[in-house]
Amino acid sequence: MMKTRSGSLSSLKDVLYNAKKIDEDLFSKLEEIFIMADIGVDTVIEFIEELRESVSSQHIINPKDLENIIVDKMFELYLKDEIINTNIKYNKDGLTVILFVGVNGTG
């Protein structure tokens, strides 16, 4: 399953760069990639709908231009309107421990 997940997300760029235009076929391929990446069907449907709205409101024509929008929307989706504190508190008198948390197989 890990290979499927990472493989489907890595194919995202291929799909965007090989698409001639933004159409229903492209949205279907994107939907499939996100579902195969185990994001969740309800989340994928919401995400694709927001992507469609962005394409329409920003008059995006080139599929390659969707790459940054997808990254931004994914970030928003996972934040869910929470504020992230990115300030690291360093221990001036000793050891500072930083824990990084990620998804298995993403490197």
Backbone as CSV, one residue per row, in Angstrom:
resi,resn,N_x,N_y,N_z,CA_x,CA_y,CA_z,C_x,C_y,C_z
1,MET,0.819,-1.197,0.000,0.000,0.000,0.000,0.857,1.253,0.000
2,MET,2.007,1.215,0.653,2.860,2.380,0.711,3.319,2.792,-0.691
3,LYS,3.664,1.822,-1.536,4.089,2.128,-2.890,2.953,2.774,-3.676
4,THR,1.736,2.315,-3.466,0.583,2.886,-4.151,0.399,4.338,-3.754
5,ARG,0.484,4.605,-2.461,0.305,5.960,-1.977,1.353,6.905,-2.540
6,SER,2.617,6.565,-2.393,3.663,7.455,-2.868,3.666,7.513,-4.386
7,GLY,3.352,6.410,-5.042,3.293,6.386,-6.497,2.193,7.270,-7.038
8,SER,1.041,7.269,-6.373,-0.057,8.074,-6.871,0.225,9.562,-6.692
9,LEU,0.827,9.940,-5.577,1.127,11.355,-5.399,2.259,11.811,-6.307
10,SER,3.201,10.947,-6.584,4.280,11.334,-7.490,3.771,11.456,-8.921
11,SER,2.692,10.748,-9.236,2.137,10.864,-10.586,1.318,12.131,-10.763
12,LEU,1.060,12.849,-9.692,0.308,14.100,-9.771,0.968,15.083,-10.724
13,LYS,2.256,15.253,-10.579,2.985,16.173,-11.447,2.923,15.703,-12.901
14,ASP,3.059,14.405,-13.116,2.973,13.862,-14.471,1.620,14.169,-15.102
15,VAL,0.561,13.971,-14.332,-0.789,14.220,-14.847,-0.947,15.695,-15.207
16,LEU,-0.497,16.589,-14.324,-0.635,18.023,-14.588,0.191,18.460,-15.787
17,TYR,1.405,17.937,-15.910,2.289,18.376,-16.984,1.973,17.725,-18.328
18,ASN,1.250,16.611,-18.312,0.884,15.959,-19.568,-0.507,16.343,-20.060
19,ALA,-1.289,17.000,-19.209,-2.643,17.399,-19.605,-2.574,18.574,-20.580
20,LYS,-3.417,18.534,-21.579,-3.474,19.612,-22.578,-4.344,20.770,-22.102
21,LYS,-5.367,20.433,-21.289,-6.283,21.468,-20.808,-6.915,21.018,-19.497
22,ILE,-7.546,21.967,-18.831,-8.262,21.659,-17.606,-9.693,21.308,-17.989
23,ASP,-10.051,20.048,-17.808,-11.389,19.583,-18.156,-11.818,18.497,-17.177
24,GLU,-12.974,17.909,-17.419,-13.498,16.873,-16.526,-12.571,15.666,-16.440
25,ASP,-11.914,15.339,-17.539,-10.976,14.220,-17.540,-9.831,14.476,-16.555
26,LEU,-9.312,15.699,-16.555,-8.229,16.048,-15.632,-8.720,15.981,-14.187
27,PHE,-9.899,16.540,-13.919,-10.431,16.488,-12.563,-10.646,15.041,-12.106
28,SER,-11.087,14.184,-13.015,-11.277,12.764,-12.681,-9.953,12.098,-12.337
29,LYS,-8.912,12.408,-13.110,-7.589,11.840,-12.833,-7.062,12.324,-11.488
30,LEU,-7.255,13.617,-11.200,-6.805,14.167,-9.922,-7.557,13.510,-8.764
31,GLU,-8.852,13.357,-8.948,-9.675,12.706,-7.931,-9.168,11.292,-7.644
32,GLU,-8.867,10.563,-8.691,-8.364,9.194,-8.549,-7.022,9.168,-7.808
33,ILE,-6.136,10.089,-8.156,-4.828,10.156,-7.501,-4.993,10.396,-6.013
34,PHE,-5.860,11.342,-5.644,-6.030,11.658,-4.226,-6.720,10.537,-3.466
35,ILE,-7.656,9.858,-4.098,-8.306,8.724,-3.444,-7.306,7.593,-3.256
36,MET,-6.487,7.324,-4.270,-5.454,6.279,-4.155,-4.398,6.643,-3.104
37,ALA,-4.242,7.932,-2.841,-3.279,8.377,-1.832,-3.858,8.269,-0.427
38,ASP,-5.071,7.704,-0.332,-5.695,7.438,0.965,-6.024,8.711,1.730
39,ILE,-6.473,9.734,0.993,-6.837,11.002,1.625,-8.244,10.930,2.208
40,GLY,-9.099,10.134,1.618,-10.477,10.019,2.091,-11.428,10.558,1.040
41,VAL,-12.451,9.802,0.735,-13.353,10.153,-0.361,-14.045,11.490,-0.124
42,ASP,-14.602,11.704,1.072,-15.300,12.963,1.354,-14.359,14.155,1.235
43,THR,-13.159,14.006,1.742,-12.162,15.072,1.671,-11.780,15.343,0.223
44,VAL,-11.614,14.298,-0.561,-11.248,14.445,-1.975,-12.356,15.176,-2.733
45,ILE,-13.598,14.811,-2.485,-14.722,15.461,-3.176,-14.758,16.950,-2.837
46,GLU,-14.602,17.268,-1.563,-14.568,18.676,-1.134,-13.386,19.405,-1.774
47,PHE,-12.236,18.751,-1.764,-11.017,19.342,-2.311,-11.163,19.626,-3.813
48,ILE,-11.664,18.666,-4.564,-11.826,18.829,-6.018,-12.826,19.944,-6.307
49,GLU,-13.878,20.040,-5.520,-14.870,21.112,-5.712,-14.232,22.482,-5.484
50,GLU,-13.420,22.601,-4.441,-12.710,23.858,-4.189,-11.725,24.157,-5.313
51,LEU,-11.093,23.131,-5.840,-10.162,23.303,-6.954,-10.898,23.815,-8.193
52,ARG,-12.065,23.258,-8.463,-12.887,23.719,-9.589,-13.246,25.192,-9.430
53,GLU,-13.628,25.576,-8.220,-13.984,26.971,-7.952,-12.789,27.895,-8.169
54,SER,-11.610,27.472,-7.752,-10.399,28.277,-7.955,-10.096,28.440,-9.438
55,VAL,-10.232,27.359,-10.191,-9.988,27.404,-11.637,-10.945,28.402,-12.283
56,SER,-12.184,28.351,-11.878,-13.196,29.242,-12.451,-12.969,30.693,-12.038
57,SER,-12.784,30.932,-10.761,-12.660,32.316,-10.272,-11.353,32.984,-10.692
58,GLN,-10.282,32.185,-10.835,-8.981,32.752,-11.208,-8.703,32.621,-12.704
59,HIS,-9.662,32.075,-13.445,-9.546,31.903,-14.900,-8.263,31.169,-15.290
60,ILE,-8.014,30.064,-14.619,-6.811,29.271,-14.877,-7.064,28.381,-16.086
61,ILE,-6.121,28.401,-17.025,-6.259,27.634,-18.256,-5.212,26.530,-18.346
62,ASN,-4.009,26.816,-17.896,-2.894,25.877,-18.006,-2.894,24.890,-16.835
63,PRO,-2.966,23.591,-17.111,-2.965,22.592,-16.028,-1.743,22.686,-15.117
64,LYS,-0.602,23.107,-15.647,0.612,23.223,-14.833,0.436,24.248,-13.713
65,ASP,-0.434,25.234,-13.957,-0.670,26.269,-12.950,-1.433,25.743,-11.739
66,LEU,-1.992,24.551,-11.857,-2.729,23.954,-10.736,-1.802,23.423,-9.651
67,GLU,-0.555,23.182,-9.981,0.375,22.570,-9.034,0.466,23.362,-7.730
68,ASN,0.730,24.663,-7.808,0.852,25.480,-6.600,-0.479,25.633,-5.889
69,ILE,-1.559,25.705,-6.649,-2.879,25.824,-6.038,-3.206,24.558,-5.249
70,ILE,-2.872,23.410,-5.796,-3.114,22.138,-5.103,-2.314,22.087,-3.803
71,VAL,-1.062,22.491,-3.853,-0.221,22.485,-2.645,-0.820,23.418,-1.588
72,ASP,-1.202,24.629,-1.994,-1.779,25.590,-1.053,-3.086,25.072,-0.459
73,LYS,-3.934,24.501,-1.295,-5.233,23.999,-0.826,-5.059,22.794,0.096
74,MET,-4.079,21.943,-0.188,-3.800,20.804,0.693,-3.361,21.309,2.069
75,PHE,-2.523,22.318,2.065,-2.048,22.891,3.315,-3.226,23.462,4.107
76,GLU,-4.102,24.212,3.435,-5.293,24.765,4.080,-6.186,23.652,4.624
77,LEU,-6.351,22.619,3.840,-7.209,21.498,4.213,-6.728,20.840,5.501
78,TYR,-5.431,20.647,5.630,-4.895,19.992,6.811,-4.801,20.923,8.013
79,LEU,-4.742,22.226,7.768,-4.736,23.171,8.885,-6.112,23.308,9.521
80,LYS,-7.156,23.261,8.687,-8.545,23.419,9.151,-8.697,24.652,10.023
81,ASP,-8.209,25.791,9.514,-8.327,27.103,10.176,-7.601,27.188,11.520
82,GLU,-6.673,26.301,11.773,-5.880,26.390,12.998,-4.663,27.266,12.743
83,ILE,-4.210,27.907,13.780,-3.007,28.734,13.682,-1.834,27.877,14.122
84,ILE,-0.784,27.898,13.321,0.406,27.111,13.647,1.475,28.040,14.195
85,ASN,1.980,27.699,15.343,3.070,28.450,15.938,4.374,27.830,15.441
86,THR,5.114,28.577,14.645,6.354,28.060,14.078,7.596,28.530,14.844
87,ASN,7.386,29.152,15.978,8.521,29.607,16.781,9.076,28.434,17.583
88,ILE,10.350,28.166,17.416,11.003,27.078,18.146,11.606,27.668,19.410
89,LYS,11.326,27.023,20.529,11.884,27.484,21.805,13.178,26.725,22.062
90,TYR,14.273,27.428,21.931,15.579,26.827,22.165,15.933,26.940,23.639
91,ASN,16.509,25.874,24.178,16.983,25.875,25.550,18.382,26.485,25.558
92,LYS,18.495,27.684,26.081,19.773,28.398,26.082,20.825,27.721,26.963
93,ASP,20.365,26.968,27.950,21.288,26.364,28.913,21.573,24.891,28.676
94,GLY,21.105,24.343,27.566,21.339,22.916,27.376,20.779,22.412,26.064
95,LEU,20.280,21.218,26.131,19.825,20.491,24.956,18.440,20.957,24.507
96,THR,18.251,21.083,23.199,16.943,21.349,22.618,16.575,20.137,21.772
97,VAL,15.392,19.583,22.020,14.925,18.416,21.275,13.824,18.865,20.333
98,ILE,13.949,18.494,19.064,12.944,18.832,18.057,12.422,17.526,17.470
99,LEU,11.119,17.350,17.509,10.483,16.145,16.993,9.825,16.466,15.659
100,PHE,10.168,15.707,14.620,9.561,15.859,13.320,8.595,14.704,13.117
101,VAL,7.390,15.028,12.673,6.371,14.006,12.463,5.989,14.058,10.985
102,GLY,5.930,12.901,10.343,5.565,12.838,8.933,4.753,11.604,8.638
103,VAL,4.506,11.403,7.388,3.730,10.253,6.934,4.697,9.180,6.464
104,ASN,4.411,7.924,6.815,5.282,6.821,6.406,5.487,6.813,4.897
105,GLY,6.704,6.646,4.484,7.011,6.512,3.070,7.199,7.813,2.315
106,THR,7.080,8.951,2.996,7.225,10.217,2.270,8.648,10.752,2.301
107,GLY,9.532,10.031,2.952,10.928,10.434,2.943,11.253,11.339,4.054
